Structure formats: structure tokens, C-alpha cells
Amino acid sequence: MAGRTIHITKFDMDRLLKLIEGVRLTPKYSKFNLDLLEKELYRGILVDPTNVPKDVITMNSTVSVTDTESGEKMTYTLVFPSAANISENKLSILAPLGMALLGYRKGDTFEWHVPSGIRKLKVAEIIYQPEAAGDYSS
């Protein structure tokens, strides 16, 4: 996450900060990861929803990522925890991979820490981005 600048709408910023505050004291989520996400949000560039670059992963975006070593392709929709359902490929923003995806662009490569080590993933495609589709309230 560190070292990159994300583009975020005020609408998503407000919802994400409220979410972080609401779960901060629960043992379910890593304080370290929540702090990282919050730091990234505050470092981000606030943009009007109509000005979000179309190749940026935002909330409720559906993206395809590829494991650069195995070639495995995965598709996820980045959602708020209440909508998360991994069997439907709906990935919570509070999951480590969800946090990692936010703000990356098509073609970007990033590392994701998993229990067995580090996976290197590449954003292959932004299949759907709400702002690009004219949906500014999801």
C-alpha cells in the first residue's frame, strides 16, 4: 500500500473512515491493517466522482487480477463487509487483499502477504467501475 497515491471520492472516504472507526475495537480485524488503510485514505487524492480515472479500482469495482508466478486469474468485486461473500467473489475492503486492491490501476503489480508467503499479483482488467458507469452512489 505504502508509496502509492489513491484516488477516492468524498463519499467513499466518509464511508470507509466510518467503517474503520466502527470496527477498530473489535478483535476480528487487525489494528495494524486498519491503521494502514486509514493512512492511505488520508494520503489519497479526493476527487469528484465524475473525475475518478476510469482505470482505478474503487469501491464496488469488479477487477481481474493475475498471479504473476502461477498465471492463476481471479476476479473480485471490492465491497463493504456487509456485502462480502467470497463464494460470489465479493471481497471485503477489510480483507487484506481488499485493502491492497483499493486505488491500484490496470497494469499495476503489487505484493500480497498470505500465510504461506508473498504472492505477486497484477491488475489485469477493470471489468466494472461504478464511477465510469455513471453510478456515483454505490
Protein Blocks (a to p, Z undefined) as FASTA:
>chain_A
ZZpacdddfklmmmmmmmmmmmmmpckbcfklmmmmmmmmmmpccddfklgcfkbccehi
acddddfknopacddddddfklgcfknopacfkbmklmmmnopaehiacddddfklccdd
ddfbdfbafklnopakZZ
